[in-house]
Amino acid sequence: MNGFGYLRPTTLQEAAEAYAAHPGARYLAGGTNLVDLMKLGVERPAFLVDVGALPLDGIEELPDGSLRAGATVRNSDLAADPRVRDRYPVLSQALLAGASGQLRNAATTGGNLLQRTRCPYFQALDKPCNKRDPGSGCGALEGVHRDHAVLGRSERCIATHPSDMAVALAALDAEVELYGTDGTRSMPVADFHRLPGEHPERDTEIRPGEIVTGVLLPAATAGMPSAYRKARDRASYAFALASVAVVLRLADGAIEHVGLAFGGLAHKPWRARRAEEVLRGAAPTPAALERAVDLELAAARPLEENAYKVPLARNLALDVLGRLTPAPAAA
């Protein structure tokens, strides 16, 4: 057993200062990912800062109509909140698709965003992995890579991001709120996670010592039609082979707003900016939807075993887009 220090602070300042004072520290919330990685030996923190006592477990409605979910709000509570179910159904659906009830009761909003890849090469200490051990190589490139990335991958890493919740948040234009010793800041969830590039060991844009304090669900996308769909090997809570989140509003027969994000295809939730640009202002005809999705997925670089993900993601996206747009009128 590896020994480690432990602190359960009651203020954000105390938490951030404790983290900064202990090199190799990790924040602990629900523990559904970190504790598993500690058991495997992938994570060996010298110090744990338990954020469970911080006042971050509420869902607050703001004057402008947006919702703020604290970092320690349980996934089950966020999915079941009537305001989330009514105004942001894509988020509720993604959370319910993400894990069993027992895990949702433990997992937190902040922890969900910060969870690490489930790539088996990352989790196996006897396999090369640039994410776990920079410079050691990527075992998946020449090994088993059926579940791995087809978009935004690099020669250093082809792992995928596991979160369902983050895909929905990206499509919703949600923001993640952060606190550190230098103060507070926020950034779009779509920009929070990183592509691997030359530094796959860096999952997010979070700065050293910062803590996720919450997620802001904007008023601008509240109430828009939205939906999430996920393809997986088994229905009982497996990680996504591919998934899609869509937020879409029509006006005068044309697409006025669209947020489209893919999961299971990249090192981060993949916001489909090319497809959105083509769809914005267009009539939602089957041909227009197909053209937009095909343009986005043209950037895919699959390997031998994961080429199936491209048509799978295409079909998922067209299905959800079709469900959120009216059928064309009969001639």
Protein Blocks (a to p, Z undefined) as FASTA:
>chain_A
ZZddddddfbfklmmmmmmmmghiacdfklmmmmmmmmnomaccfbdcdfklpcckbccd
dfkopacddfklcfklmmmpmklmmmmmmlmmmmmmmpcfklmmmpcfklmmmpccfbfk
lmpmkbccfklmghiapfklmmcfklmcfehpafkbccdcfbfklmmmmmnopacddddf
kbccdddfklmpccfklmlmlmblcdehiacfbdcddfklgoiacddddddfbfnopadf
bdcddddddeehiafbdcdddehkambdcddfklmmmmnopacbfklmmmmmmmmmmmpc
cdfklmmmmmmmmmmmmmmmmmmpccdddZZ
